[in-house]
Amino acid sequence: MALEVCVKAAVGAPDVLGDCPFSQRVLLTLEEKKIPYQMHLINVADKPQWFLEANPEGKVPVLKVDGKWVPDSDVITQILEEKYPEPSLVTPSEYASVGSKIFGSFVQFLKSKDASDGTEQTLLAELSALEEHLKAHGPYVNGDKISAVDLSLAPKLYHLEVALGHFKSWSVPENLTHVKSYMKLLFSRESFVKTQAEKKYVVAGWEPKVNP
Ligand SMILES: N[C@@H](CCC(=O)N[C@@H](CS)C(=O)NCC(=O)O)C(=O)O
């Protein structure tokens, strides 16, 4: 039986898959583990009553597990790993936090209106740390095999590429060759292509945060 999962619908297009990186992380995990699922697209600007009753906090993603709706992509992916251990997506604990500060620093830089506030340098430092890790251990964070940490990072790096390209004409520097190849590798996976939001919806999702 297919698992039920609630994910974000696109801004302004409630019948189209939206731009939530946490939702995509869960979809990537389901795809990579080849778990059948049924997707409910949630318009977060007008949440249906049944969704709010199932999940009073009102955030996506949520997954129905043993008849109960469970929120939070960290918890959901952990449950999927326990219930569907094959193929294993376990990341060794020493690599579990690789790249974990990239999303926060990307958002700070994206929202920044002051070119000298150091937010670009902070993001570059985080990307350089990922570069060094991938140079030593790549092509994925844990070598040849994709794992949970890659599935968490992939949608975030996609948002970084699309949003910074659009709003700041900024891209990952060419000298970060391992990060560049890593992004290409992730974005070309069948699971990623199937679950990614269109670029225009990623832009639409960030617009009110960049220009409030
Ligand atoms: N920590 C949560 C974050 C989920 C989250 O922030 N979801 C956003 C969309 S990307 C959301 O549901 N926003 C709608 C709202 O807060 O009303 C996770 O990892 O699942």
PDBQT file of the ligand as one rigid body, heavy atoms in Angstrom, charges set to zero:
ROOT
HETATM    1  N1  LIG A 301      11.929  21.491  10.239  1.00  0.00    +0.000 N 
HETATM    2  C1  LIG A 301      10.855  21.243   9.296  1.00  0.00    +0.000 C 
HETATM    3  C2  LIG A 301      10.680  22.472   8.433  1.00  0.00    +0.000 C 
HETATM    4  C3  LIG A 301       9.418  22.407   7.593  1.00  0.00    +0.000 C 
HETATM    5  C4  LIG A 301       9.052  23.753   7.013  1.00  0.00    +0.000 C 
HETATM    6  O1  LIG A 301       9.604  24.802   7.368  1.00  0.00    +0.000 OA
HETATM    7  N2  LIG A 301       8.105  23.745   6.058  1.00  0.00    +0.000 N 
HETATM    8  C5  LIG A 301       7.615  24.972   5.462  1.00  0.00    +0.000 C 
HETATM    9  C6  LIG A 301       7.664  24.892   3.928  1.00  0.00    +0.000 C 
HETATM   10  S1  LIG A 301       9.278  24.687   3.293  1.00  0.00    +0.000 SA
HETATM   11  C7  LIG A 301       6.134  25.154   5.801  1.00  0.00    +0.000 C 
HETATM   12  O2  LIG A 301       5.416  24.202   5.989  1.00  0.00    +0.000 OA
HETATM   13  N3  LIG A 301       5.670  26.391   5.848  1.00  0.00    +0.000 N 
HETATM   14  C8  LIG A 301       4.290  26.687   5.985  1.00  0.00    +0.000 C 
HETATM   15  C9  LIG A 301       3.957  27.316   7.287  1.00  0.00    +0.000 C 
HETATM   16  O3  LIG A 301       4.852  27.435   8.157  1.00  0.00    +0.000 OA
HETATM   17  O4  LIG A 301       2.816  27.726   7.429  1.00  0.00    +0.000 OA
HETATM   18  C10 LIG A 301      11.205  20.017   8.457  1.00  0.00    +0.000 C 
HETATM   19  O5  LIG A 301      12.399  19.681   8.336  1.00  0.00    +0.000 OA
HETATM   20  O6  LIG A 301      10.304  19.352   7.971  1.00  0.00    +0.000 OA
ENDROOT
TORSDOF 0
